[in-house]
Amino acid sequence: MTYYDFEVRNLVLDHLIESRHTIRKFKIEAPPKDMIEKILQAGMLAPYTQIVTTREDFRRFVVIPKESEATPKAAALLRKRATALYGELKDKMQRDDFYKNNGGKYLGRLEAIGPKGMPLLGNAPYYIVVADQRVVLDKSGLALAHCLQNMWLKATALGLGFQLLTLTEEMTGNREFCELIGIPFGEYVLDGCLVGYPDAPPAASKRPPLDEMTRWI
């Protein structure tokens, strides 16, 4: 491979990283199945906990289209968990100064999702649950982060919008949710995302200057 080829690849990667944004509003039109499969394949290629993984299906994907019968059921379970988290956070804010000083915005978000019932699913054409084998050293969450990052960059390359749905992680210990999506309860750690065509271009992300945030020792 020539120097030019590496330069082109580097420029493309820089563009994808800079273009990757959270999308919170999606078009009604659903992307074709083959585009979703390309995103899943990118996730499959992400690192995993190889030393302790013992099964061939160490990573699994569950794609739930907006029109699926599973969508309202999954949404109800997610909302129920958000409501419980709202109560737990509210209690911590009464007892712990850290939560009292920093928990307000999270409390508002959980309230909107849980008690107030703002729809989580149905906003995007696809809800994707990613599952990685649960391991003793409890590193599956890190592997899922790599997986979702790969998926996010691939979605960006395909011109699709992507939103992490981190509440999915809370469903790892929910037997009803695992049974709904066909993932063996207690054997996998979960996370998830929403995917579709973005309804509008996202606002540019703001980051502090790198030299102000970096210390060389």
C-alpha positions in Angstrom: 0.0 0.0 0.0 1.3 3.4 -1.0 1.7 6.5 1.2 -1.1 8.1 -0.8 -3.5 5.2 0.1 -2.7 5.7 3.8 -3.3 9.4 3.5 -6.7 8.8 1.9 -7.7 6.3 4.5 -6.6 8.7 7.2 -8.6 11.6 5.8 -11.7 9.4 5.5 -11.3 8.2 9.1 -10.9 11.8 10.3 -14.0 12.8 8.5 -16.0 10.0 9.9 -14.9 10.7 13.5 -15.6 14.4 13.1 -19.0 13.7 11.5 -20.2 11.2 14.1 -23.0 12.8 16.1 -25.9 11.7 18.2 -29.2 11.9 16.2 -32.4 12.4 18.3 -34.9 12.8 15.5 -35.3 10.4 12.6 -37.3 10.3 9.4 -40.2 7.8 9.1 -38.6 6.1 6.1 -36.7 2.9 7.2 -33.2 2.2 5.7 -33.0 -1.1 3.7 -32.1 -4.3 5.5 -28.7 -4.6 3.8 -27.6 -1.2 5.3 -28.5 -2.4 8.8 -26.6 -5.6 8.2 -23.5 -3.6 7.2 -23.7 -1.8 10.6 -24.1 -5.1 12.4 -21.1 -6.6 10.6 -19.0 -3.6 11.7 -20.1 -4.4 15.3 -19.2 -8.0 14.9 -15.7 -7.0 13.9 -15.1 -5.1 17.1 -12.8 -6.5 19.9 -14.3 -8.9 22.4 -13.1 -10.5 25.6 -11.3 -13.2 23.8 -9.3 -14.7 26.8 -12.5 -15.6 28.7 -15.1 -16.0 25.9 -16.2 -19.6 25.8 -19.0 -19.7 23.2 -19.1 -19.2 19.4 -22.1 -16.9 19.7 -20.2 -14.6 22.1 -21.9 -11.6 20.4 -25.5 -11.4 19.3 -27.7 -8.8 17.7 -31.4 -8.3 18.0 -33.0 -5.9 15.4 -36.5 -4.6 16.4 -38.2 -2.7 13.6 -40.6 0.1 14.6 -43.6 -1.9 13.4 -42.7 -5.0 15.3 -45.1 -6.4 17.9 -42.1 -6.4 20.3 -41.6 -2.6 20.1 -44.4 -1.5 22.5 -43.5 -4.4 24.9 -39.9 -3.5 24.9 -40.8 0.2 25.3 -43.0 -0.6 28.3 -40.2 -2.5 30.0 -37.7 0.2 29.4 -40.0 2.8 30.7 -40.7 0.8 33.9 -36.9 0.5 34.5 -36.5 4.3 33.9 -39.2 4.9 36.5 -37.4 2.7 39.0 -34.1 4.5 38.3 -35.9 7.8 38.8 -36.9 6.8 42.2 -33.5 5.4 43.1 -31.7 8.6 42.0 -34.2 10.8 43.8 -33.5 8.9 47.0 -29.7 9.2 46.5 -30.1 13.0 46.0 -31.6 13.2 49.5 -28.7 11.3 51.1 -25.6 12.1 49.0 -24.2 15.6 48.3 -22.6 14.4 45.1 -25.9 13.2 43.7 -27.7 16.3 45.0 -25.3 18.6 43.2 -25.0 16.6 40.0 -28.1 14.5 39.6 -30.6 17.2 38.5 -30.3 16.8 34.7 -30.3 13.0 34.9 -33.4 13.1 37.2 -35.2 15.3 34.6 -34.3 12.9 31.8 -35.4 9.8 33.8 -38.6 11.6 34.7 -39.3 12.3 31.0 -38.7 8.7 30.0 -40.3 7.0 33.0 -43.0 8.7 35.0 -44.0 11.1 32.1 -43.9 8.3 29.6 -42.0 9.9 26.7 -41.7 7.4 23.9 -38.2 5.9 23.6 -38.9 3.4 20.8 -40.9 4.3 17.7 -38.8 7.5 17.3 -36.5 5.6 15.0 -37.1 2.8 12.4 -34.9 0.4 14.2 -34.0 -0.4 17.8 -30.9 -2.7 17.9 -29.9 -4.6 21.0 -26.3 -5.8 21.2 -25.4 -8.7 23.6 -22.0 -9.8 24.6 -21.2 -13.0 26.6 -21.1 -12.2 30.3 -17.7 -13.1 31.8 -16.2 -13.4 35.2 -13.9 -10.4 34.9 -16.9 -8.3 34.0 -15.3 -6.7 30.9 -18.2 -7.3 28.6 -19.4 -3.7 28.9 -16.1 -2.5 27.5 -16.4 -4.9 24.5 -19.9 -3.6 23.9 -18.6 0.0 23.9 -16.1 -1.0 21.1 -18.9 -2.7 19.2 -21.3 0.2 19.4 -18.5 2.6 18.3 -17.8 0.5 15.2 -21.6 0.5 14.5 -21.8 4.2 15.0 -18.9 5.0 12.6 -20.4 2.6 10.0 -23.8 4.2 10.3 -22.1 7.6 9.8 -20.3 6.3 6.7 -23.7 5.1 5.3 -25.3 8.5 5.9 -27.5 7.1 8.7 -28.4 8.6 12.1 -27.4 6.8 15.3 -28.4 7.3 18.9 -27.1 5.2 21.9 -29.9 3.9 24.1 -27.9 3.3 27.2 -31.0 2.4 29.2 -30.7 -1.0 27.4 -27.8 -1.8 29.6 -30.1 -1.7 32.6 -32.1 -4.5 31.1 -29.3 -7.0 31.4 -30.8 -8.3 34.7 -34.4 -8.1 33.4 -35.6 -11.7 32.7 -38.8 -10.5 30.9 -36.9 -8.3 28.6 -34.3 -11.0 27.8 -37.1 -13.5 27.0 -38.8 -10.9 24.8 -35.7 -10.5 22.6 -34.7 -14.2 22.8 -31.4 -13.7 24.7 -30.6 -16.3 27.4 -31.1 -14.6 30.7 -28.0 -14.2 32.8 -25.6 -15.2 30.1 -25.2 -11.9 28.2 -24.6 -8.2 29.0 -26.8 -5.8 26.9 -26.6 -2.4 25.3 -28.5 -0.8 22.5 -29.0 1.9 19.9 -31.5 3.5 17.6 -30.8 3.8 13.8 -32.5 5.5 10.9 -32.2 8.4 8.5 -31.5 11.6 10.3 -34.4 14.1 10.1 -32.1 17.1 10.1 -28.3 17.7 10.1 -26.9 17.5 13.6 -25.3 20.5 15.3 -21.5 20.5 15.5 -20.1 19.1 18.7 -18.2 21.5 20.9 -14.9 20.3 22.3 -12.2 22.3 24.2 -8.8 22.9 22.6 -6.7 19.8 22.7 -3.6 21.6 24.0 -5.5 22.8 27.0 -6.7 19.4 27.8 -3.4 17.5 27.3 -0.5 17.1 29.7 2.8 15.5 28.5 4.9 14.0 31.2 
